[in-house]
Amino acid sequence: MTRTRPAVVAFDVNETLLDLSPVRESLVDRGVSAELFPAVFSRTLGTGFAGTVTGSWCRFRDAFDTALVQLTDLSAADRSAVADKFAQTSPYPDVAPALQLLADAGVRAITLTHGAPGVAEAGLDRGGVAHLVERSLSSEAIRAWKPAREVYLWAAGVCDVVPADLALVAVHGWDVHGAQRAGLTGGWSARAEHRYAAVLDPPHVSGADLVEVVRGLLDLPTDG
């Protein structure tokens, strides 16, 4: 199927739009090695994925707390303080120009996360780019985590577009893969993984940063 320029572009939030350094630094301040943070984040995702696949569900914050319990000796109060730092994250430098490119082209932008409601909004406000995003969606509303197909189809429905007219941009190959399997156009940025996983469906568009990915999406042919 030939992909066409999307009418709406959805951005993943954690690690795609927002730099999680404040969360990592909060762990370090409590004596946890910075090198452990990727494992904590991955364990968080694994817990959420397992719940969705098996028909149960938990909040992102609860999955993150579980990962901290499993991998650290932090107290409940310290774990909560670390989790609070998700609401104090800021956009990466490539976010503002990528969103501006979409706005200039008349393409709508949204965020799509399984993280807590309000995190994306706070980060976008902090970066001064909230006005470039139409809405922020958290799949807590449907009690599911990406990359479940239902999350992407729900987002398309909320935006009143067919899946083929919605693109998903992320730095995680599993997210792009899930979106494409649901009929969306996928855009992958190499910031976090450097190389796309060969075992997943190749991304429709890829780039070194979000600006390159957005340019690739805008260069797709228009429908008709």
C-alpha positions in Angstrom: 0.0 0.0 0.0 1.3 3.4 -1.0 1.5 5.7 2.0 0.2 9.3 1.6 0.8 12.5 3.6 -1.1 12.1 6.9 -3.8 14.5 8.0 -2.8 14.1 11.6 0.6 13.2 13.2 0.6 11.6 16.7 3.7 11.7 18.7 4.7 9.3 21.5 5.6 11.3 24.6 8.2 9.6 26.9 11.7 9.7 25.2 10.2 10.9 21.9 9.0 14.4 22.8 10.1 14.6 26.5 13.6 14.1 27.9 13.4 12.0 31.0 16.6 13.3 32.5 14.8 14.7 35.5 13.5 11.2 36.4 17.0 9.7 36.0 18.6 12.5 38.0 16.1 12.0 40.8 17.2 8.4 41.0 20.8 9.4 41.1 20.1 11.8 43.9 18.8 8.9 45.9 21.9 6.8 45.3 20.7 4.7 42.3 23.2 4.4 39.4 22.1 6.3 36.3 23.0 3.2 34.3 20.0 1.4 35.9 17.4 3.8 34.6 17.0 2.1 31.1 16.3 -1.2 32.9 13.7 0.5 35.2 12.0 2.1 32.2 12.1 -1.1 30.2 10.7 -3.1 33.1 7.9 -0.5 33.4 7.0 -1.1 29.8 7.2 -4.8 30.1 4.8 -4.8 33.0 2.3 -2.6 31.1 2.6 -4.7 27.9 2.0 -8.0 29.9 -1.1 -6.5 31.4 -2.5 -5.4 28.1 -1.7 -8.7 26.3 -3.3 -10.8 29.1 -6.5 -8.7 29.4 -5.6 -6.8 32.6 -4.3 -3.3 33.0 -2.4 -1.0 35.3 -1.5 2.7 35.3 1.9 3.7 34.0 2.8 5.2 37.4 2.0 1.8 39.1 4.1 -0.1 36.6 6.9 2.3 37.2 6.6 1.9 40.9 6.7 -1.8 40.5 9.9 -1.6 38.5 11.5 0.5 41.2 10.4 -2.1 43.8 11.9 -4.9 41.8 15.2 -3.1 40.9 16.0 -0.8 43.8 15.7 -0.5 47.6 14.0 2.9 47.6 11.3 3.6 50.1 7.7 4.3 49.0 8.2 8.0 49.6 11.4 8.1 47.5 9.7 6.1 44.7 6.8 8.5 44.6 9.1 11.5 44.5 11.0 10.0 41.6 7.7 9.2 39.7 6.6 12.8 40.3 9.6 14.0 38.1 7.8 12.7 34.9 5.6 15.9 35.3 8.8 18.0 35.3 10.3 16.9 32.0 10.9 19.1 29.0 10.9 18.7 25.2 14.0 17.8 23.3 15.4 20.5 21.0 14.1 19.0 17.8 10.4 19.0 19.1 9.6 22.7 18.5 10.9 22.8 14.8 9.2 19.5 14.0 5.9 20.7 15.3 6.3 24.0 13.6 6.9 22.2 10.2 3.5 20.4 10.7 1.7 23.6 11.6 3.1 25.4 8.6 1.9 22.6 6.4 -1.5 22.6 7.9 -1.1 19.1 9.4 -2.6 18.5 12.8 -0.4 17.3 15.7 -1.4 15.4 18.8 0.3 13.3 21.5 -0.4 9.7 22.2 0.9 8.0 25.3 0.0 5.3 27.8 1.5 7.5 30.4 -0.4 9.5 33.0 -2.7 12.3 31.7 -1.2 15.7 32.2 2.4 14.7 31.7 2.5 15.6 28.0 0.6 18.8 28.6 3.0 20.0 31.3 6.1 19.2 29.2 4.7 21.0 26.2 3.8 24.0 28.2 7.3 24.0 29.7 8.8 24.0 26.3 6.5 26.7 24.9 5.1 24.5 22.2 1.6 23.6 23.6 0.0 25.9 21.1 1.3 23.6 18.3 -0.5 20.5 19.6 -4.2 20.0 19.0 -4.8 17.6 21.9 -3.0 15.1 24.2 -4.4 11.6 24.4 -3.6 9.1 27.2 -4.7 5.5 26.6 -5.5 5.3 30.3 -8.9 6.4 29.0 -9.4 3.0 27.4 -7.3 1.0 29.9 -4.7 -0.3 27.3 -1.1 0.3 26.5 0.6 0.7 23.1 1.4 -1.2 21.0 -2.0 -2.8 21.3 -3.9 -2.2 18.0 -6.9 -0.7 19.9 -4.9 2.2 21.1 -4.0 3.5 17.7 -7.5 2.9 16.3 -8.9 4.7 19.3 -6.7 7.7 18.6 -7.7 7.7 14.9 -11.4 7.7 16.0 -10.9 10.5 18.4 -9.2 12.6 15.7 -12.1 11.7 13.2 -9.7 10.2 10.6 -9.3 6.8 9.1 -6.1 5.0 10.3 -4.3 5.6 7.0 -4.6 9.3 7.6 -2.9 9.2 11.0 0.8 8.8 11.5 2.6 7.8 14.6 6.1 9.2 15.3 8.2 7.6 18.0 11.8 6.7 18.9 10.8 3.2 19.9 10.6 0.6 17.1 7.9 -1.4 18.9 5.6 1.6 18.9 6.1 2.3 15.2 5.6 -1.4 14.4 2.4 -1.5 16.4 1.1 1.6 14.7 1.8 0.3 11.2 0.2 -3.0 12.0 -2.9 -1.1 12.9 -2.9 0.7 9.5 -1.2 3.9 10.5 1.8 5.4 8.8 4.9 5.0 10.9 7.7 7.4 11.5 10.8 6.4 13.5 13.5 8.6 14.9 16.9 7.1 15.6 17.6 9.2 18.7 17.1 6.4 21.3 17.7 3.1 19.5 20.2 4.2 16.8 19.2 1.1 14.7 15.8 -0.1 14.0 15.1 -3.7 15.0 15.3 -5.9 12.0 12.7 -8.3 13.4 10.0 -5.6 13.2 8.2 -4.3 10.1 10.5 -1.5 8.6 9.3 2.0 9.3 7.5 3.9 6.5 9.6 6.9 7.3 12.8 7.3 9.4 15.3 9.9 10.3 18.0 10.9 12.7 15.7 13.3 14.6 12.1 14.4 14.7 12.6 17.1 12.1 13.9 14.6 9.5 11.0 12.3 10.2 8.4 15.0 9.9 10.0 16.2 6.6 9.7 12.6 5.4 6.0 12.4 6.3 5.3 15.8 4.6 7.2 14.6 1.5 4.7 11.7 1.1 2.4 12.1 -1.9 -1.0 13.8 -1.2 -4.1 11.6 -1.6 -5.5 12.3 -5.0 
